[in-house]
């Protein structure tokens, strides 16, 4: 299944983040609880970042395509995010019911509703 940009958010930080809303993989990802920023890993999952389309691949049939840059303006930001994922060796994937209007990282990482963790590059 393809997740379009309106259901995703790419963020840079010490480790790049990928927020997914309404993803078909939500229930397949582990529950996310990362107090004080201690991020759990998702050992059976892999991420393949690309400029126009990224892949989040899990065990069995779990996985999804994530739309990347849709325009020249988005391409620079997406290229920077892909480079950060490569440098970090992966990204933190966070799956939610819906994207928040304002992102409260502490809330997302400890609310008990988010799923995900650090996903290594394939």
Beta strands, then each sheet from edge to edge (+ up, - down):
strand 1: 2-3
strand 2: 8-11
strand 3: 17-21
strand 4: 41-48
strand 5: 53-57
strand 6: 63-67
strand 7: 90-96
strand 8: 115-121
sheet 1: 1+ 6+ 5- 4+ 8+ 7- 3- 2+
end
